[in-house]
Amino acid sequence: MKKILVIDRDSGFSESLRARLGKGIDLLAAESVREGLSLLENDSPDLVILDITPGCSGGLKGFEEIRARDEQINIIVVAGSEEMEVTINAIKKGAFDCLIKPVDLDELELSIKKVFKTIELHAKLKDVVDISREHKTDTIIGKSRIMEEIFKTIGIASQSKVTILIQGESGTGKELIARAIHYNGPERDKPFMAINCSALVETLLESELFGHEKGAFTGALFKKEGKFEAASGGTVFLDEIGEMSQALQVKLLRVLQERSFERVGGSETIKTDVRVIAATNKDLKEFTAKGGFREDLYYRLKVITIDVPPLRERKSDIPALVTYLMDKANRELHKKVRKVPDNIMELMMDYQWPGNVRELENVITRGVLLAKGDVLLDVFLQPEANPETKAEWHPSTMPDVEREHIEKTLCYTNWNKSRASYLLGMSLPRLERKIKKYNIGPDARLLKSIN
């Protein structure tokens, strides 16, 4: 008979699960890790379901005690906290799954079935992969179920050097996820180097990636290491990979296949041991089918795929994001804006956020910057987010709208073009072209940028 050990101070949870699973399962219950360890030694359960809520069952420390007693035991953890770190650390330490309170019994039952199916498969294998490790993580805010699944994937992906493809709209936090994967892994002390493939022309991008020899082209006055050489042992993050030319795609494919390359203008074969994480805001599968991207490279990149949802599909995360972004803005701007009126939060929950988290951060930062007291006021939100501004709206041509938005952003950043290009979601060279096209000067009206 299959045995399950439930360690949870709430005896009602054990009884509910016992009734749900019915016959064929011997369910053991313990209210503490110490009691659970005794049952673990005497009854040898196949699965442990452990509450790791802070203050309950010893938390993650209790998990470690159980794993120290039996390295191969399957553990499903139940977390009361919806912080990303709890989920990622549990998965990294070897948890089979992590469920968030209140536990959906349908979801738990499905996870239990997966455990026993895995046990059957493992019985036929000699080697079992152990992904348990402990590393500090970057902060990603998300309480929704879809983000919890992404956190689990981060925990798993961080423990190997497989190639990863992150897909999602601009502003969803793809680079932050890439950094979380790197800094949770064994190579976290090695370099993490990011490059935007859409920000440079082909020749400069090739040099940035692979380096060049002295005299390789006009202006190459000295030998230069590329990202794949300088980051060996670490991670190279290729943002907007869909913008890479076909010629560079061929060279990248060789790096992934052979772990070697030559500098531009050089003949020496250089070995590299980097993890490649690529990101794109395109549907790369569709783009590949249309011939815009090499099929062989596409399949090389998507060993693990992470699809990051747009903010409009995870609106339950908005309150937590607002709190986090306000705290961040307060620290950076030396402000003390702490209150968000209910009607303002409703506006932010109703808005579709086409610019995703980046747009939300822009709105919150501007609101904190211009607030006179400790309350975030709707006058500083984006006009699109406030239905009351519709009566004041007048049609404009798209170039006029774009020019005004770029001008406002440049004024807001005090003409810090790098910061402005980040907030606008465009490359710095593209921003420079727009400034020239619209003849935008540093004397752009500040009042216009905040009204």
Secondary structure, DSSP 8 states (H G I E B T S, - for coil): -EEEEEE-S-HHHHHHHHHHH-TTEEEEEESSHHHHHHHHHHH--SEEEEE--TTSTTHHHHHHHHHHH-TT-EEEEEES---HHHHHHHHHTT-SEEEESS--HHHHHHHHHHHHHHHHHHTT-S-----------------SHHHHHHHHHHHHHTTS---EEEE--TTS-HHHHHHHHHHTSTTTTS-EEEEETTSS-HHHHHHHHH-B-TTSSTT--S-B--HHHHTTTSEEEEETGGGS-HHHHHHHHHHHHHSEE--BT----EE---EEEEEESS-HHHHHHTTSS-HHHHHHHTTEEEE---GGG-GGGHHHHHHHHHHHHHHHHT----B--HHHHHHHHHS--TTHHHHHHHHHHHHHHH-SSSB--GGGS-GGG-GGGGGG-----HHHHHHHHHHHHHHHTTT-HHHHHHHHTS-HHHHHHHHHHHT--TT--HHHHH-
